[in-house]
Amino acid sequence: MILNILVETPPVWLVFPFVGLLLMIATGPLLFPGIWHHYYKHISVALGIAVALFYILVQHNIALPLEALAEYISFISLLTILFVASGGIFIFADIESKPLTNVLFLFLAAIFTNIIGTTGASVLFIRPFMRINRYRLKPYHIVFFIFIVSNIGGLLTPIGDPPLFLGFLKGVPFSWTLIHLILQWLVAIAVLLVIFYFFERRNNILDDIDVSGHYSNKILVNGKRNFFWLGLGVALVFLDPNIFEGLPHFEFHGKKISYLRELLQLSAAFFCYRYSSKNVLKSNHFDFEAMKEVAFLFFGIFLCMIPALQSLEAYAQNHKDTLVLTPTFIYWSSGLFSSVLDNAPTYLNVLALILSNANLSLHNISDVQQFIHTDGVVLLEAVSVGAVFFGAMTYIGNGPNFMVKAIAEQAGVKMPGFGKYIWKYSLPILLPVLVLVWLLFFAI
């Protein structure tokens, strides 16, 4: 199908709100935290509304803003039920800290990340991980947790990491990531766990101390009822009118827009919170601040991203004879921007470029599904892996990174600052793993 630009190419200056919002998300918590935390919601909503009004009032096009809002609601609905359900589960792990125990814990948590997402898994597993290691807890424990659980672990399903869920909303089949990216996941997880094991072997704080009597060797789980809500939230993802005929939906410009799935997910989140154990919520220090931040910021991101996506599509169309997209270019470019900006909008913008270069449109689900069956599908693999994996390179690459850092510091861990995290851990440990993944899968 030949690409159809839905409206005239937007003026260049209309991309500035998107770029500015991403830069503020990246630098605000570091350079002006007080102002940012007080005004971020106002800034994000104002910029998003301003861009939407331009399309509605100036270009007389309501289709793109409504489509963006529909995708935003689907995105937030899933995150909400996963966040609330995982926040109502408390894992009390009172077992002795040993290298192999920690390796197994991180591996199992990485698998579970694909069921409840990086945010849910980070909230659920970071405190029991710190409790297991309470007598020998070091910053590297938290850093590897961020690498493995808060980022790389979520590559296998659209639920695992926000960029992949946005791809699912655009038409990438649910099982595609598991089928096509399992080897990349295994290589990265395995190598990081081996490196972590050697860090553990060097942690000899307790070598001369017998602490075996300090552990009950029990694992207790409170709030088990919330596993039902987790399962329900995941199952509802498949209530997509583009997958199953006959489901209630809005028909808008030839596209089926879901609303039943979102209503059920938000209702499930409400009842889950209503009937969650208050003691468990208190034990997890649960509140909605992190979810509110995600909701406000992504409202602005989804709307401000419209002109950026259109501009990239137009650029690819105008330069398709000279623009050569290789797996190497896609992997490293999506990775670089995911390191310093949010990886979800990075994924969508690079995917728009890829599809437009193939004379297809990100706005058409059938185009996305058609592209998956072409030789260019390796580019989709490259942007998926790049966006997810490189989100661990900095604290600002993925939302859960800062959340885990804050929880660890609250527990008394002296976490490295922004720069030290990069030069002491990301560059010498994570970057070589990412290079290895590139050499094995995308250096063609």
LINUR-V479988 format. One record per residue. N is the residue number from 0. RES is the residue in one letter. NEAR is the number of other ideal C-beta (glycine too) atoms within 10 Angstrom. Layout:
N,RES,NEAR
N,RES,NEAR
//
This chain:
0,M,11
1,I,8
2,L,21
3,N,10
4,I,13
5,L,18
6,V,14
7,E,10
8,T,15
9,P,21
10,P,12
11,V,9
12,W,8
13,L,21
14,V,20
15,F,15
16,P,23
17,F,24
18,V,12
19,G,13
20,L,27
21,L,23
22,L,12
23,M,20
24,I,22
25,A,18
26,T,13
27,G,19
28,P,16
29,L,13
30,L,10
31,F,13
32,P,10
33,G,8
34,I,11
35,W,16
36,H,13
37,H,10
38,Y,14
39,Y,19
40,K,16
41,H,10
42,I,20
43,S,24
44,V,15
45,A,14
46,L,21
47,G,28
48,I,15
49,A,14
50,V,28
51,A,20
52,L,12
53,F,18
54,Y,24
55,I,15
56,L,10
57,V,11
58,Q,14
59,H,8
60,N,16
61,I,14
62,A,16
63,L,23
64,P,20
65,L,18
66,E,18
67,A,22
68,L,16
69,A,19
70,E,20
71,Y,19
72,I,20
73,S,22
74,F,22
75,I,20
76,S,24
77,L,26
78,L,24
79,T,23
80,I,28
81,L,27
82,F,25
83,V,27
84,A,28
85,S,28
86,G,26
87,G,26
88,I,24
89,F,22
90,I,17
91,F,14
92,A,19
93,D,15
94,I,15
95,E,14
96,S,22
97,K,14
98,P,15
99,L,9
100,T,15
101,N,23
102,V,18
103,L,12
104,F,20
105,L,23
106,F,17
107,L,13
108,A,21
109,A,29
110,I,14
111,F,20
112,T,30
113,N,23
114,I,20
115,I,27
116,G,28
117,T,32
118,T,26
119,G,27
120,A,27
121,S,28
122,V,24
123,L,27
124,F,25
125,I,24
126,R,19
127,P,20
128,F,24
129,M,20
130,R,16
131,I,22
132,N,21
133,R,13
134,Y,13
135,R,18
136,L,20
137,K,15
138,P,17
139,Y,18
140,H,23
141,I,26
142,V,25
143,F,24
144,F,27
145,I,30
146,F,29
147,I,24
148,V,28
149,S,31
150,N,30
151,I,29
152,G,30
153,G,35
154,L,28
155,L,25
156,T,22
157,P,25
158,I,25
159,G,28
160,D,34
161,P,29
162,P,29
163,L,28
164,F,25
165,L,22
166,G,25
167,F,22
168,L,21
169,K,20
170,G,18
171,V,23
172,P,15
173,F,16
174,S,11
175,W,21
176,T,29
177,L,16
178,I,9
179,H,18
180,L,20
181,I,12
182,L,11
183,Q,24
184,W,24
185,L,12
186,V,15
187,A,27
188,I,20
189,A,12
190,V,16
191,L,23
192,L,19
193,V,11
194,I,18
195,F,22
196,Y,13
197,F,9
198,F,16
199,E,23
200,R,9
201,R,9
202,N,17
203,N,9
204,I,11
205,L,13
206,D,7
207,D,6
208,I,10
209,D,7
210,V,12
211,S,8
212,G,6
213,H,11
214,Y,14
215,S,10
216,N,9
217,K,9
218,I,12
219,L,11
220,V,14
221,N,16
222,G,22
223,K,12
224,R,15
225,N,24
226,F,16
227,F,12
228,W,24
229,L,23
230,G,13
231,L,16
232,G,29
233,V,20
234,A,11
235,L,20
236,V,20
237,F,10
238,L,18
239,D,19
240,P,19
241,N,16
242,I,14
243,F,9
244,E,7
245,G,6
246,L,15
247,P,12
248,H,17
249,F,12
250,E,9
251,F,13
252,H,12
253,G,8
254,K,17
255,K,16
256,I,19
257,S,22
258,Y,16
259,L,14
260,R,21
261,E,20
262,L,15
263,L,17
264,Q,25
265,L,16
266,S,13
267,A,22
268,A,22
269,F,13
270,F,12
271,C,24
272,Y,20
273,R,8
274,Y,11
275,S,21
276,S,16
277,K,9
278,N,11
279,V,19
280,L,18
281,K,10
282,S,15
283,N,21
284,H,11
285,F,20
286,D,10
287,F,13
288,E,10
289,A,19
290,M,18
291,K,11
292,E,18
293,V,21
294,A,17
295,F,17
296,L,22
297,F,24
298,F,21
299,G,27
300,I,25
301,F,26
302,L,27
303,C,27
304,M,25
305,I,25
306,P,24
307,A,23
308,L,24
309,Q,24
310,S,20
311,L,22
312,E,25
313,A,16
314,Y,16
315,A,21
316,Q,16
317,N,12
318,H,12
319,K,15
320,D,6
321,T,6
322,L,14
323,V,9
324,L,19
325,T,14
326,P,21
327,T,13
328,F,15
329,I,25
330,Y,28
331,W,18
332,S,18
333,S,29
334,G,27
335,L,14
336,F,21
337,S,29
338,S,25
339,V,16
340,L,21
341,D,24
342,N,29
343,A,26
344,P,26
345,T,26
346,Y,27
347,L,25
348,N,23
349,V,28
350,L,27
351,A,24
352,L,24
353,I,23
354,L,26
355,S,26
356,N,21
357,A,18
358,N,14
359,L,24
360,S,22
361,L,24
362,H,22
363,N,19
364,I,18
365,S,13
366,D,21
367,V,22
368,Q,16
369,Q,15
370,F,23
371,I,14
372,H,8
373,T,12
374,D,6
375,G,16
376,V,14
377,V,16
378,L,26
379,L,25
380,E,19
381,A,27
382,V,27
383,S,27
384,V,28
385,G,30
386,A,33
387,V,33
388,F,29
389,F,28
390,G,33
391,A,32
392,M,26
393,T,20
394,Y,22
395,I,22
396,G,29
397,N,31
398,G,24
399,P,28
400,N,23
401,F,18
402,M,22
403,V,26
404,K,23
405,A,12
406,I,19
407,A,23
408,E,12
409,Q,9
410,A,14
411,G,9
412,V,16
413,K,9
414,M,17
415,P,18
416,G,12
417,F,12
418,G,10
419,K,12
420,Y,21
421,I,18
422,W,10
423,K,15
424,Y,21
425,S,23
426,L,12
427,P,11
428,I,18
429,L,26
430,L,16
431,P,12
432,V,21
433,L,22
434,V,12
435,L,13
436,V,23
437,W,20
438,L,9
439,L,12
440,F,18
441,F,21
442,A,12
443,I,7
//
